[in-house]
Amino acid sequence: MKKQLSVFITGFIQVFFVVVNTYFTAKVIYVGVFMASFTISLVWTLNVKRTAFGTWTDRVVYAFGAATGAISGLASSAFILELLNGIF
């Protein structure tokens, strides 16, 4: 269970930041793009071996984490942009 939670979290984090990066790119927020891209690359180095050589269960858990991360990344980046627009 601990291994599957780790795989889920890795998928979640990576795709979360892919969505955040896409959103920030569309809105031309350079600092956000830089930070999200850096995080994507860093997480990618951690998960390649884990999912490529994992079981089908690992892959499904990773994909579920990624899908959940995508929805969370969209909601979070929209919230951040609204917050920044309210401040400035």
N, CA, C and O of each residue as an XYZ file, in Angstrom:
352
protein
N       0.830     -1.204      0.000
C       0.000      0.000      0.000
C       0.870      1.262      0.000
O       0.552      2.234     -0.686
N       1.952      1.250      0.758
C       2.837      2.408      0.825
C       3.453      2.692     -0.546
O       3.582      3.850     -0.941
N       3.835      1.627     -1.275
C       4.422      1.801     -2.597
C       3.391      2.401     -3.553
O       3.718      3.300     -4.328
N       2.157      1.914     -3.506
C       1.126      2.427     -4.403
C       0.772      3.872     -4.086
O       0.482      4.646     -4.998
N       0.790      4.246     -2.821
C       0.555      5.635     -2.454
C       1.663      6.523     -3.016
O       1.401      7.624     -3.501
N       2.880      6.045     -2.947
C       4.009      6.785     -3.500
C       3.875      6.965     -5.011
O       4.154      8.043     -5.536
N       3.452      5.916     -5.709
C       3.245      5.980     -7.158
C       2.116      6.964     -7.474
O       2.239      7.765     -8.400
N       1.022      6.910     -6.716
C      -0.100      7.829     -6.900
C       0.360      9.275     -6.731
O       0.058     10.128     -7.566
N       1.078      9.542     -5.669
C       1.537     10.904     -5.383
C       2.474     11.405     -6.473
O       2.395     12.569     -6.866
N       3.352     10.552     -6.964
C       4.263     10.948     -8.035
C       3.488     11.328     -9.290
O       3.772     12.356     -9.905
N       2.517     10.514     -9.676
C       1.688     10.833    -10.837
C       0.906     12.117    -10.629
O       0.802     12.947    -11.532
N       0.363     12.272     -9.441
C      -0.403     13.470     -9.099
C       0.467     14.714     -9.248
O       0.080     15.666     -9.926
N       1.618     14.709     -8.628
C       2.488     15.887     -8.643
C       2.934     16.235    -10.054
O       2.903     17.401    -10.448
N       3.342     15.239    -10.807
C       3.856     15.531    -12.139
C       2.777     16.148    -13.027
O       3.016     17.187    -13.643
N       1.621     15.544    -13.104
C       0.588     16.064    -13.998
C      -0.023     17.344    -13.432
O      -0.444     18.211    -14.198
N      -0.078     17.477    -12.123
C      -0.512     18.730    -11.503
C       0.313     19.882    -12.071
O      -0.238     20.896    -12.498
N       1.614     19.722    -12.074
C       2.472     20.799    -12.559
C       2.456     20.939    -14.080
O       2.719     22.026    -14.596
N       2.156     19.876    -14.800
C       1.983     20.006    -16.256
C       0.784     20.905    -16.555
O       0.859     21.778    -17.420
N      -0.320     20.691    -15.841
C      -1.510     21.519    -16.047
C      -1.248     22.950    -15.599
O      -1.619     23.894    -16.296
N      -0.619     23.117    -14.455
C      -0.277     24.464    -13.979
C       0.613     25.163    -15.011
O       0.402     26.334    -15.326
N       1.598     24.445    -15.529
C       2.504     25.013    -16.526
C       1.741     25.432    -17.786
O       1.985     26.508    -18.330
N       0.838     24.600    -18.239
C       0.038     24.920    -19.422
C      -0.813     26.169    -19.182
O      -0.902     27.047    -20.040
N      -1.422     26.233    -18.031
C      -2.260     27.387    -17.686
C      -1.423     28.657    -17.611
O      -1.805     29.688    -18.165
N      -0.296     28.587    -16.935
C       0.573     29.760    -16.827
C       1.156     30.154    -18.177
O       1.341     31.340    -18.449
N       1.445     29.179    -19.019
C       1.942     29.483    -20.364
C       0.870     30.233    -21.150
O       1.172     31.220    -21.822
N      -0.358     29.781    -21.073
C      -1.452     30.447    -21.790
C      -1.672     31.871    -21.290
O      -2.087     32.743    -22.054
N      -1.399     32.102    -20.023
C      -1.595     33.426    -19.422
C      -0.310     34.258    -19.422
O      -0.305     35.383    -18.923
N       0.771     33.719    -19.974
C       2.085     34.380    -20.084
C       2.593     34.831    -18.708
O       2.900     36.004    -18.494
N       2.671     33.879    -17.798
C       3.203     34.139    -16.459
C       4.556     33.433    -16.383
O       4.637     32.247    -16.064
N       5.611     34.184    -16.680
C       6.943     33.614    -16.846
C       7.474     32.908    -15.602
O       8.011     31.805    -15.701
N       7.332     33.524    -14.446
C       7.839     32.909    -13.211
C       7.111     31.596    -12.936
O       7.732     30.610    -12.538
N       5.808     31.584    -13.145
C       5.034     30.365    -12.950
C       5.455     29.260    -13.903
O       5.562     28.100    -13.505
N       5.697     29.617    -15.172
C       6.144     28.634    -16.161
C       7.500     28.060    -15.765
O       7.718     26.851    -15.846
N       8.399     28.925    -15.339
C       9.734     28.468    -14.934
C       9.640     27.496    -13.762
O      10.234     26.418    -13.794
N       8.901     27.875    -12.741
C       8.812     27.037    -11.543
C       8.118     25.710    -11.838
O       8.556     24.663    -11.362
N       7.044     25.749    -12.614
C       6.322     24.518    -12.940
C       7.174     23.602    -13.813
O       7.203     22.390    -13.598
N       7.862     24.169    -14.790
C       8.709     23.360    -15.677
C       9.842     22.693    -14.913
O      10.156     21.526    -15.150
N      10.449     23.424    -14.007
C      11.517     22.861    -13.183
C      10.991     21.678    -12.373
O      11.631     20.628    -12.308
N       9.829     21.854    -11.762
C       9.256     20.799    -10.936
C       8.881     19.578    -11.768
O       9.096     18.447    -11.334
N       8.324     19.792    -12.958
C       7.989     18.681    -13.852
C       9.227     17.847    -14.147
O       9.203     16.621    -14.046
N      10.296     18.517    -14.509
C      11.526     17.806    -14.859
C      12.108     17.059    -13.673
O      12.582     15.932    -13.815
N      12.075     17.678    -12.515
C      12.617     17.040    -11.322
C      11.806     15.790    -10.960
O      12.381     14.738    -10.681
N      10.499     15.902    -10.963
C       9.651     14.752    -10.633
C       9.806     13.660    -11.689
O       9.816     12.473    -11.362
N       9.926     14.058    -12.943
C      10.089     13.081    -14.018
C      11.314     12.196    -13.777
O      11.265     10.991    -14.020
N      12.404     12.788    -13.304
C      13.609     11.992    -13.052
C      13.374     10.950    -11.968
O      14.045      9.918    -11.943
N      12.434     11.209    -11.079
C      12.146     10.279     -9.991
C      11.201      9.155    -10.401
O      11.260      8.063     -9.836
N      10.325      9.412    -11.383
C       9.286      8.426    -11.646
C       9.516      7.542    -12.860
O       8.808      6.548    -13.020
N      10.463      7.858    -13.712
C      10.644      7.084    -14.949
C      10.864      5.608    -14.653
O      10.160      4.753    -15.191
N      11.806      5.317    -13.830
C      12.128      3.920    -13.530
C      10.983      3.235    -12.786
O      10.674      2.070    -13.037
N      10.367      3.964    -11.882
C       9.309      3.392    -11.047
C       8.122      2.917    -11.882
O       7.599      1.829    -11.645
N       7.694      3.712    -12.848
C       6.526      3.321    -13.637
C       6.893      2.443    -14.822
O       6.115      1.561    -15.189
N       8.045      2.654    -15.427
C       8.439      1.849    -16.590
C       8.644      0.385    -16.218
O       8.316     -0.513    -16.994
N       9.185      0.154    -15.036
C       9.451     -1.217    -14.604
C       8.456     -1.705    -13.554
O       8.669     -2.745    -12.931
N       7.376     -0.960    -13.358
C       6.373     -1.332    -12.374
C       5.369     -2.332    -12.930
O       5.432     -2.721    -14.096
N       4.458     -2.732    -12.084
C       3.389     -3.656    -12.474
C       2.247     -2.863    -13.123
O       2.258     -1.633    -13.139
N       1.271     -3.591    -13.650
C       0.101     -2.917    -14.208
C      -0.664     -2.169    -13.120
O      -1.236     -1.110    -13.376
N      -0.675     -2.704    -11.941
C      -1.315     -1.994    -10.830
C      -0.619     -0.670    -10.575
O      -1.279      0.348    -10.370
N       0.709     -0.671    -10.584
C       1.470      0.570    -10.424
C       1.111      1.582    -11.509
O       0.960      2.771    -11.228
N       0.977      1.116    -12.724
C       0.670      2.009    -13.844
C      -0.732      2.603    -13.716
O      -0.939      3.784    -13.992
N      -1.688      1.779    -13.299
C      -3.058      2.272    -13.129
C      -3.126      3.267    -11.973
O      -3.788      4.299    -12.078
N      -2.452      2.964    -10.888
C      -2.430      3.870     -9.741
C      -1.762      5.188    -10.141
O      -2.238      6.259     -9.767
N      -0.669      5.116    -10.896
C       0.012      6.319    -11.386
C      -0.934      7.140    -12.270
O      -1.024      8.359    -12.123
N      -1.632      6.472    -13.179
C      -2.552      7.170    -14.085
C      -3.703      7.821    -13.320
O      -4.131      8.924    -13.658
N      -4.201      7.141    -12.292
C      -5.261      7.725    -11.465
C      -4.737      8.953    -10.720
O      -5.426      9.968    -10.620
N      -3.533      8.854    -10.208
C      -2.915     10.011     -9.557
C      -2.723     11.154    -10.535
O      -2.940     12.315    -10.192
N      -2.314     10.824    -11.761
C      -2.105     11.848    -12.783
C      -3.415     12.542    -13.141
O      -3.450     13.765    -13.279
N      -4.487     11.776    -13.289
C      -5.784     12.362    -13.620
C      -6.279     13.269    -12.495
O      -6.805     14.353    -12.746
N      -6.107     12.819    -11.269
C      -6.486     13.628    -10.117
C      -5.626     14.890    -10.038
O      -6.121     15.967     -9.707
N      -4.344     14.747    -10.344
C      -3.445     15.897    -10.359
C      -3.815     16.907    -11.424
O      -3.659     18.110    -11.217
N      -4.306     16.437    -12.564
C      -4.706     17.342    -13.642
C      -5.867     18.231    -13.201
O      -5.842     19.444    -13.409
N      -6.874     17.627    -12.597
C      -8.027     18.400    -12.129
C      -7.599     19.367    -11.024
O      -8.015     20.526    -11.019
N      -6.786     18.906    -10.107
C      -6.321     19.755     -9.010
C      -5.427     20.882     -9.523
O      -5.495     22.006     -9.027
N      -4.592     20.581    -10.514
C      -3.712     21.606    -11.087
C      -4.489     22.703    -11.768
O      -4.141     23.878    -11.650
N      -5.537     22.338    -12.482
C      -6.372     23.340    -13.145
C      -7.069     24.223    -12.119
O      -7.062     25.448    -12.242
N      -7.664     23.612    -11.119
C      -8.361     24.380    -10.085
C      -7.397     25.287     -9.324
O      -7.717     26.444     -9.048
N      -6.226     24.766     -8.989
C      -5.250     25.545     -8.230
C      -4.699     26.714     -9.035
O      -4.586     27.824     -8.516
N      -4.358     26.475    -10.293
C      -3.788     27.556    -11.092
C      -4.836     28.623    -11.384
O      -4.502     29.807    -11.412
N      -6.084     28.245    -11.600
C      -7.150     29.230    -11.788
C      -7.334     30.054    -10.514
O      -7.524     31.269    -10.580
N      -7.280     29.399     -9.366
C      -7.399     30.100     -8.088
C      -6.246     31.077     -7.886
O      -6.459     32.216     -7.470
N      -5.032     30.637     -8.179
C      -3.861     31.509     -8.028
C      -3.982     32.730     -8.917
O      -3.702     33.850     -8.487
N      -4.402     32.515    -10.169
C      -4.551     33.647    -11.087
C      -5.612     34.609    -10.602
O      -5.410     35.822    -10.665
N      -6.739     34.108    -10.120
C      -7.789     34.979     -9.566
C      -7.272     35.757     -8.366
O      -7.557     36.945     -8.216
N      -6.521     35.089     -7.525
C      -5.948     35.743     -6.340
C      -4.993     36.862     -6.752
O      -5.049     37.968     -6.214
N      -4.115     36.560     -7.715
C      -3.173     37.587     -8.191
C      -3.881     38.750     -8.853
O      -3.489     39.902     -8.668
N      -4.926     38.462     -9.626
C      -5.699     39.547    -10.252
C      -6.398     40.417     -9.211
O      -6.558     41.622     -9.405
N      -6.808     39.804     -8.116
C      -7.449     40.572     -7.039
C      -6.460     41.452     -6.301
O      -6.818     42.535     -5.837
N      -5.228     41.003     -6.187
C      -4.204     41.775     -5.482
C      -3.697     42.928     -6.338
O      -3.511     44.047     -5.860
N      -3.478     42.626     -7.620
C      -2.912     43.644     -8.508
C      -4.013     44.220     -9.343
O      -3.766     45.101    -10.168
